[in-house]
Amino acid sequence: MNIWSEPYPTKTAICVPKAGYDVTHDRSFILDRPHGYHEDYIIVNFTSDIEVLDRNGKHREKNGACIIYAPGDSQWYAATGATFSHHWLHMNGSGVQPLIKQTGLPMHTVFYSASDAIAPIFRRIVTELSSRRDHWDHIVESLVTQLVWEMARGRHPAENGREAIGTIDKFADIRLAIYENPHWNWKLKAMARTACLSVSRFIVLYGKRFGESPMSDLMTARIQRSCWLLAHTRDSIKEIAQSVGIGDQAYFCRAFSKRIGMSPSRYRDQKPPAPKP
């Protein structure tokens, strides 16, 4: 258990008067605040299965559920297993409401976040609050901002739960592998199987996540890598095409021209700033 709780004077727009990291209780634990908590917003990340009351009524949720309470929101949650554990923090100040509004995170409604950065940020906040090293209050403000944006980036509705988190992690892993290894012989069926989805469903969800189809994104990765090779090596165009996974030089040149607006040869001659591979 690691808890910090003490008010402090600060000129920052976000203040964290109370916070806890990996706080654990026994199976009898229940938190019941019918009228919320004064002027504080509260973020909770549950690390055990729970029963919780939110805008949608009382229901059970799994490890990883998150909820944000505004001042005055009723709060009720309880343990459902042998132990209860969670990370949490209270926050107030002029910067809190605009931050949450900007991220679009729901209030008083359970959601899940796929971000694996959440727990380390909670821990860092508690450490900064406890140690009070130079500029700690400003660092706490920046960490809270990062925490909320990380939650927003990995957010999925409660009805999709841990299953959705697993899926979104797989999409991220697949895309990272594509951009690191564009030369691989990528197949849609294998990508979809990795994400535990049908090919059609995989294409739809990949497009929603990244803004283009998997195979189009693969071509983007290949062209980006070829731009770097053209600018930084003297390999022939045929060699570059093969090194990014395109065996047909004519097809490579057409695809390159369509996306970049000039031929590979002209791109190399002009030597523009090359994108990162």
N, C-alpha and C positions, 0 to 999 in steps of 0.2 A: 504494500500500500504506500502511496506517495501523495500526500495532500498538502496544499498550501492555502492559507486563508488569512488575509490581512489587508485592510484598505490602504491605499497609498495615494499621495498627491502627485499629479502628473498633468502636463500640458498636452498630452497626446489625445487624439480624437477617439481612441478606444482604450478602455481601462479594464483590466481583469482582476477584480477583487478576490475571487475565489476560483480555485482550479484543483483538479485531482486527476492523477494518472494511475491506471490499473487499480482502482479502488474496489475492494472485494467485501462482500457481506455474506451472511449465511442464508439458508433457504427461506427463512422467515421474513426477509427484508421486504418492506413495502414503503414506497415514498408516496405521500398523499398530501398535496397542496391544492385544495379546491379553488383558491383565488390567486394562484401563481406566486411569484416572488418579487415583490416590491417593483423597483425600476429596472431590474436586471433582465437581459436576454440570457438564455441558457442553452448551451449546446451539449448534447449527450451522445456518446458513441457507445452502445452496449456491446460488451465482449462476451456475453453469455446469452442464452435464450431467455426471453422475457415475456411477460404479459404487460400490455401497455394500453392506455386509454388516450386516443387522439380524436381528431375531428370525425373520424370514421367509426368511432365507437371503441369498445374494448376487444382486443384480439391478441393472439400470440405471434411473436416475431422471433427470428433466429439471430444468432450471433452475427454482429456486423450492422444491425439496424441503427439508424441515427434519427434524432429528432431535435428541432430547434423551437424553443418556447420564447414568445414575446412576453413583456411584462403583463401580468394579469391572466395569462393562459393557465388554465387548470392543469395540474401535473399529477399523474398517477401511473406508477409502474411497479412491478413486483417480480420477484424471482419465480422461476418455474422449475428449476433443477436443484441440485445439491448446494450450489453456490450462485452468487450473483456478482457480476463484475462489470465495470464500465469506466470510461474516461469522461470527464465533464469539465465545463468551465462556465463561470458567470462573466458577463461582459456588459459594460455600459459606456455611455459617451456619445457625442454627436456623430461619430463615424459609423456606429453599429448599424442602424437602420438603413442608411444608404448602401452600405456594403452588401447586406443581405438582399436588399431589393435588386441591386445590380446583378447579383449572381442568379437570381430567380429561384433560390431554394425555398421550398414550402415551409410555412410556419405551422406548428402544432399538428404535423402530419409525418408519420414515419416514412423514411426513404432509406435506401441503401446506397453506399458509395464504394466503387471498385478501387479507389485510390489506396495504395499501400503506404502512403506518406502520412496518413492521419495519426496513427499511434505515435510515431516519432515526433510529430509536431506537438501533440499534447505533452509528451514527456519533456520536450525542450522548453515549452512554456512554463511548466512547473519548475524546472531547473532555473530558468531565468528569474522567475518570481522569488525563488528561495535564495539564490545567490546574490542578487542585486549588484552584479558587476556593472561597470560603467555603461551607461545608456540602456540599461536593462528594460526600462519602460517603453522605449522606442522599439527595441527588438521584440518585445512582447506584442506590441501593436502590429508589427510586420508579420509576426508568426500567426497571429489570429487571422489576418488578411489572407495569408497563404493557406491556412487551414480551411477557411470557408470556400476559397476558390478550388482547393483540392477536392472538397466534398462535392462541389458543383460539377467539376470535371468528370468525376466518376459516378455521378448520381444515376440511380435507377429507382423507379417506384417500388413501394413495398410489395405489391402483388407479384413482382418478378423475383424478389428476394435474392438469396444466395445464388440461385441458378443463373440469374441475369448477370451477377458479378462475375461468375466463372466464365460466362460467354464473352463479356466485354474484355476480360483479361486475355482471352484467347485471340480476339480480334487484334488487340494491341500487339501481342506476340507475333502473330502472323504478319502484320504490316512491318514490324521491325525486321523480321527475317527477310521479307521481300526487299527492303531497302539496303540491307546489309549483304544480300546475296542475289542480286538481280539476274545473275548469270545462270542460276538454277533452272532446271526444266520444270517450271511451276505448272501444275494442273489444277483446274477448278475443283475437281472431285476430291483431290487430296486436301486442298485448303478447307473445303466444306466439312470433310471428315474430321479434320483437326478441331474445328469449331463445334463438332457434334450437331451439324445442321444439314439439311438437304441442300443441294446445289442452288436451287431457286431461292430458298430462304437466305442462304449465305450471301448471295449476290445482292438481294434487297437490303439486308442489314448492313453489309459492308458499304454499300452506296450511301445509306443514311448516315453512317458514322464518318466516312472520309470524303464524301462528295463525288466519288466516281466509282465505277465498277472495279472489281479486283484485277481483271486483266488490263484495263485501262491504267490503273494505278501501277501495275507492274511495268507497263511501257513507260510511264512517267519516271519510274525509278531507273529504268535502263537508259533512258535519254539523259537524265541527270548525271548518271555515272559516265556516260560517253562524253558529255560536255567537259567534265573534269579531265578525262583522259586526253581529249583533243587539245586542251589548253596546257596540259602539264607533261605530256609524253610525245614522242615522235613515232609512236606506233602507227601503222597504216590504218586506213579506215576499215579495211577488211578485218584486220586483227582486232580493232576496237569493237566492231560489230560482234565478232565471235566472243570476245571477252565479256560482253554484257548479255550474252545469251541469244543473240540473233545471228543465225547462220547465213542468211541471205543478205548479201551486201546491198543489193538494189532495194529490197524491202526496208532495210535499215535506213538508207538515205531518204526514202520517201517518208518514213515515219518521223525521222529527225527534222526534215524540212517542214512537215506539217505542224510540228509542235514548236519549233524554234523560229521558223520563218526564214530560214536560209539553209543551204546545204552544209554538210559537215566540213567540206573543204573550205568554204567561205568562212564558216565559224572559226576554224583554226587560223586562217589568214588574218582575220580581224582581231583575234585574240582578245575578246571581251572578258570582263570579269566572270570567271566560271563559277557556277553554283557548286555548293558542296556535294560530294558524291553521296 
